[in-house]
Amino acid sequence: MISPLFMAKNISSKSILSLNDSIRAWSLTKNSPIFINRRMVFISTNLLYIKKYIKSIKEQKGDRYKKESEPSPYFLGKLTFNGGLHLKEQKHRTENKSIRELSLPRRVVIPLSQHTGRPSVPIVSKGDTVLCGQKIGNSEGKISAVIHSSISGKVVDICLWNHPIIKEPVTSIVIESDGLDSHIESQKKYADYYRYSADELRDVIKEAGIVGMGGAAFPTHVKLSPPTEVDTILLNGCECEPFLTCDDKLMQEYPKDIIEGLKIMMYVLDIYSAVVVIEDNKKKAIESISKIIFNEPNIRLEVIKTKYPQGAEKQLIKAVLRRTVPSGKLPFDVGVLVQNVGTSLAICNAVKNAKPLTSRVVTVTGDCIEEPGNYLVRIGTIVSDLLEECGYVPNNKHKVILGGPAMGIAQGDLNVPVIKGTSGILVVPLRNQTYSEFYSCIRCGKCIDVCPMELMPNMISISVESELWEQAAVFSPSDCIECGCCAYECVAKRPLVQHIKLAKRKSPSAPL
């Protein structure tokens, strides 16, 4: 039976209450929300009763029913997950800046470890001449990725070089530019990709060196070979970290290519359902994508609530599909594959245009950046060179972070290269850094409330402090996605994320 709240013509959708409230409003007493005859047959709606009831509920619940900002016209409700934080977005510096290509770097340093899995094996030697797009590193093992030169020039060295993420130097190929930017010749053999098998397209994606562009950098060809059946692809356009806007601009400027990459993935996996997921603060991206998928019956758009870390795979699956990825499992265990919009664009370029992954869009923003923006950057560009071109003068009053402010890595040395997983370069004042001194846990429970994985970070931290590794394992530290929500909320300024990382390394497997 339809609730009378939905039958009232003079009540807007914003006045519709929750299901429980509707049930409480449904009664057949003297003050009934509906008028019925003696045969208990509905006659009409008692609008006066319903309006009084709604007013009383609003007064009881106060601010919960205050008018919010104008909702987006592209969705009816705001999907989300439990926990998380509403961080200041700080995207104003770059959200209206179009993607601009940086000038050709004089030198690039291309690490052979830019991805999850085993490092690539170099197939060039010192003194060799290479072209842009030429393969210079072969994948090693099942989980690895191919590496290409991002400029044309001469290989001047193959040596150990500091890495922006890994704590120790890694083998890297140093190439000096010849200034010509000559590209390797390629044929668009797979432009009509539906004429080829899924395995052939996986090989194309593998040879293009494509990895996850959202930060994890997992080899895409491996991800497109799930061990179990997948029925849905989620295309992640959330970009929930503050300051970063590179994915937003990609969706605005390359929506057709992004959706084409999604269709290629659907073809490879032989599935007929895909969802493009965007947060509700990206109205221009929502408009661009919605125009492209209007005539795509198997692809739909879901606009979800802006909240951190909404872009994490498990939280995205929970919010959009209401499926829960079990502890210790991966998205494909619940029939879902999650890919970033940047990865989808790279797949389109590889398959349709025969272009390997040699550059990516990076958001450069923060204090003292004269020209913040979204830049198309060659893989291997030195961070100090990039910042210099953007008008930043290095000093000891600022901290440079590769990635976002929540999950990014602070750099002690700017002589490190941009890699495939680098989504942003953020410069922040040192005064904004967290306190080095922390205090005992006061058991307030704030960290538990905001944990998107519904863990107990406080108990893991207390166990780690006492080196009780077995006790720490009981609280499932391996399920932590290291988003930092708990540390952000902790009033005692405890290093909760660091403690959980330590628990992951030293704790035995949690008992069943």
Secondary structure, DSSP 8 states (H G I E B T S, - for coil): ---HHHH-TTS-GGG---HHHHHHH---STT-SEEE-TT--EEEE-HHHHHHHHHHHHHHHGGGGS--S---TT-SS-B--SS-B------TTTTT--EEE----SEEEEES--SSSS--EE---TT-EE-BT-EEEE--SSS---EE-SS-EEEEEEEEE--SSSSS-EEEEEEEE-SS--B-----TTSSGGGS-HHHHHHHHHHTT-B-TTTT--BHHHHTS-SS---EEEEEE---SSS--HHHHHHHH-HHHHHHHHHHHHHHHT---EEEEEETT-HHHHHHHHHHGGG-TTEEEEEE---BTTTSHHHHHHHHH-----TT--GGGGTEEEEEHHHHHHHHHHHHH---S-EEEEEEEETT-SS-EEEEEETTBBHHHHHHHTT----TTEEEEES-TTT-EEES-S--B--TT--EEEEEEGGGS--S---------HHHHH-TT---HHHHHHHHHTT-HHHHHHT-GGG-----HHHHH-TT---HHHHHHHHHHH------
